[in-house]
Amino acid sequence: MPGITAMIADDDVLLREGLASLLTQSGYDVVAQVAEATRILELAQELEPQLLIIDIRMPPTHTIEGLIAAKAVRAEVPSIAIMVLSSYAEVEHAIELLASGPRIGYLLKQRISMVSDFLSSLERVRVGESVIDPALVQELVLARRARDPLAGLTPREREVLSLMAQGRSNLGIARVLTVSETTVEKHVHRILGKLDLGDEDDGDHRRVLAVIAFLDNA
């Protein structure tokens, strides 16, 4: 991926340098490494990297400094794709960030070790998709099991919905499930009908937002 510029923001020096090494070996141009959340927006405005990888918890309080910085970057430099990393599946924070528009991803740090999938997720976010960690999708579902809005879906439809919520296209879902794209289209049509979300497909990001909004407000 020659020419793709990236900035890494994480106070864990070993993780930060490890990510920088991985990205460099994969053809990225790492233009900055940041350990303090207070410098992220300034550097993002100055360097305008194509991709920002940022830890949700950064100094000084290690709470949501990274999230606040990511939101500021999205507001001031919306062209930058953002991948947020977290040690835990924090549903509220993830929904807030993902609702800000396309070119956003949220992954648990453990996914970094799955190098091929991790790099694929970065590329998907860079080109305009939304990526959600499967563990977060599971948390969203479990948090609302008592009033399960998905009760009317078949197991296969739930599986397709979970993949939709990860930002996958119909073709991407078909490849994961080893079925035809036409079969997936039929599942999606039935899912959106059962959830009363309409059956118009306006792209991956709107599909993700529809699923998140439904789960969040059920």
LINGI-V216856 format. One record per residue. N is the residue number from 0. RES is the residue in one small letter. D_LAST is the distance of its C-alpha to the last C-alpha in whole Angstrom. Layout:
BEGIN
n=N res=RES d_last=D_LAST
n=N res=RES d_last=D_LAST
END
This chain:
BEGIN
n=0 res=m d_last=41
n=1 res=p d_last=44
n=2 res=g d_last=43
n=3 res=i d_last=39
n=4 res=t d_last=39
n=5 res=a d_last=37
n=6 res=m d_last=36
n=7 res=i d_last=35
n=8 res=a d_last=34
n=9 res=d d_last=34
n=10 res=d d_last=36
n=11 res=d d_last=37
n=12 res=v d_last=40
n=13 res=l d_last=40
n=14 res=l d_last=37
n=15 res=r d_last=38
n=16 res=e d_last=41
n=17 res=g d_last=40
n=18 res=l d_last=37
n=19 res=a d_last=40
n=20 res=s d_last=42
n=21 res=l d_last=40
n=22 res=l d_last=39
n=23 res=t d_last=43
n=24 res=q d_last=44
n=25 res=s d_last=41
n=26 res=g d_last=43
n=27 res=y d_last=40
n=28 res=d d_last=42
n=29 res=v d_last=41
n=30 res=v d_last=42
n=31 res=a d_last=41
n=32 res=q d_last=40
n=33 res=v d_last=38
n=34 res=a d_last=38
n=35 res=e d_last=37
n=36 res=a d_last=34
n=37 res=t d_last=36
n=38 res=r d_last=38
n=39 res=i d_last=35
n=40 res=l d_last=35
n=41 res=e d_last=38
n=42 res=l d_last=39
n=43 res=a d_last=36
n=44 res=q d_last=38
n=45 res=e d_last=41
n=46 res=l d_last=41
n=47 res=e d_last=38
n=48 res=p d_last=37
n=49 res=q d_last=35
n=50 res=l d_last=33
n=51 res=l d_last=32
n=52 res=i d_last=31
n=53 res=i d_last=30
n=54 res=d d_last=29
n=55 res=i d_last=26
n=56 res=r d_last=28
n=57 res=m d_last=32
n=58 res=p d_last=34
n=59 res=p d_last=35
n=60 res=t d_last=32
n=61 res=h d_last=31
n=62 res=t d_last=27
n=63 res=i d_last=26
n=64 res=e d_last=29
n=65 res=g d_last=28
n=66 res=l d_last=25
n=67 res=i d_last=26
n=68 res=a d_last=29
n=69 res=a d_last=27
n=70 res=k d_last=25
n=71 res=a d_last=29
n=72 res=v d_last=30
n=73 res=r d_last=27
n=74 res=a d_last=28
n=75 res=e d_last=32
n=76 res=v d_last=33
n=77 res=p d_last=30
n=78 res=s d_last=32
n=79 res=i d_last=31
n=80 res=a d_last=29
n=81 res=i d_last=27
n=82 res=m d_last=27
n=83 res=v d_last=25
n=84 res=l d_last=26
n=85 res=s d_last=25
n=86 res=s d_last=26
n=87 res=y d_last=23
n=88 res=a d_last=19
n=89 res=e d_last=18
n=90 res=v d_last=14
n=91 res=e d_last=14
n=92 res=h d_last=17
n=93 res=a d_last=17
n=94 res=i d_last=14
n=95 res=e d_last=16
n=96 res=l d_last=19
n=97 res=l d_last=18
n=98 res=a d_last=16
n=99 res=s d_last=20
n=100 res=g d_last=21
n=101 res=p d_last=23
n=102 res=r d_last=25
n=103 res=i d_last=23
n=104 res=g d_last=23
n=105 res=y d_last=22
n=106 res=l d_last=23
n=107 res=l d_last=25
n=108 res=k d_last=28
n=109 res=q d_last=29
n=110 res=r d_last=28
n=111 res=i d_last=32
n=112 res=s d_last=34
n=113 res=m d_last=33
n=114 res=v d_last=35
n=115 res=s d_last=34
n=116 res=d d_last=31
n=117 res=f d_last=30
n=118 res=l d_last=33
n=119 res=s d_last=31
n=120 res=s d_last=28
n=121 res=l d_last=30
n=122 res=e d_last=32
n=123 res=r d_last=28
n=124 res=v d_last=27
n=125 res=r d_last=30
n=126 res=v d_last=31
n=127 res=g d_last=27
n=128 res=e d_last=24
n=129 res=s d_last=21
n=130 res=v d_last=22
n=131 res=i d_last=19
n=132 res=d d_last=20
n=133 res=p d_last=19
n=134 res=a d_last=19
n=135 res=l d_last=16
n=136 res=v d_last=14
n=137 res=q d_last=15
n=138 res=e d_last=14
n=139 res=l d_last=10
n=140 res=v d_last=10
n=141 res=l d_last=12
n=142 res=a d_last=10
n=143 res=r d_last=7
n=144 res=r d_last=10
n=145 res=a d_last=10
n=146 res=r d_last=7
n=147 res=d d_last=8
n=148 res=p d_last=6
n=149 res=l d_last=10
n=150 res=a d_last=12
n=151 res=g d_last=14
n=152 res=l d_last=15
n=153 res=t d_last=18
n=154 res=p d_last=19
n=155 res=r d_last=21
n=156 res=e d_last=18
n=157 res=r d_last=16
n=158 res=e d_last=19
n=159 res=v d_last=19
n=160 res=l d_last=15
n=161 res=s d_last=16
n=162 res=l d_last=19
n=163 res=m d_last=18
n=164 res=a d_last=15
n=165 res=q d_last=19
n=166 res=g d_last=20
n=167 res=r d_last=22
n=168 res=s d_last=24
n=169 res=n d_last=25
n=170 res=l d_last=28
n=171 res=g d_last=27
n=172 res=i d_last=24
n=173 res=a d_last=27
n=174 res=r d_last=30
n=175 res=v d_last=27
n=176 res=l d_last=27
n=177 res=t d_last=31
n=178 res=v d_last=30
n=179 res=s d_last=31
n=180 res=e d_last=29
n=181 res=t d_last=29
n=182 res=t d_last=27
n=183 res=v d_last=24
n=184 res=e d_last=24
n=185 res=k d_last=24
n=186 res=h d_last=21
n=187 res=v d_last=19
n=188 res=h d_last=20
n=189 res=r d_last=19
n=190 res=i d_last=15
n=191 res=l d_last=15
n=192 res=g d_last=16
n=193 res=k d_last=14
n=194 res=l d_last=11
n=195 res=d d_last=12
n=196 res=l d_last=13
n=197 res=g d_last=17
n=198 res=d d_last=19
n=199 res=e d_last=21
n=200 res=d d_last=21
n=201 res=d d_last=22
n=202 res=g d_last=23
n=203 res=d d_last=21
n=204 res=h d_last=20
n=205 res=r d_last=18
n=206 res=r d_last=16
n=207 res=v d_last=15
n=208 res=l d_last=14
n=209 res=a d_last=12
n=210 res=v d_last=11
n=211 res=i d_last=10
n=212 res=a d_last=8
n=213 res=f d_last=6
n=214 res=l d_last=5
n=215 res=d d_last=6
n=216 res=n d_last=4
n=217 res=a d_last=0
END
